């Protein structure tokens, strides 16, 4: 999928990704937003460990966070995009999971 067209990702975008699992989309987003930051949230410690290993020593612009999406404290951060791929259907309360990070229009 071409994210630059679908999501209109700019090179300096700060992106919150909820439920990244093995980081398939995370690394694509990091390449597109190479001057921004990707905050990748997943509840699984295994997912966080895997992402850290896959990221390696390369100082990529990815910050893995191991937390339930409902309890992530990123109130001091601003995001240009918030994405959730193939994850919402796995959440007990999807709307409550994204309410803390999405302001109503």
Secondary structure, 3 states (H helix, E strand, C coil): CCHHHHCCCCCCCCEEEECCCCCHHHHHHHHHCCCCCEEEEECCHHHHHHHHHHHCCCCCCEEEEECCHHHCCCCCCCCCEEECCCCHHHCCCHHHHHHCCCCCC
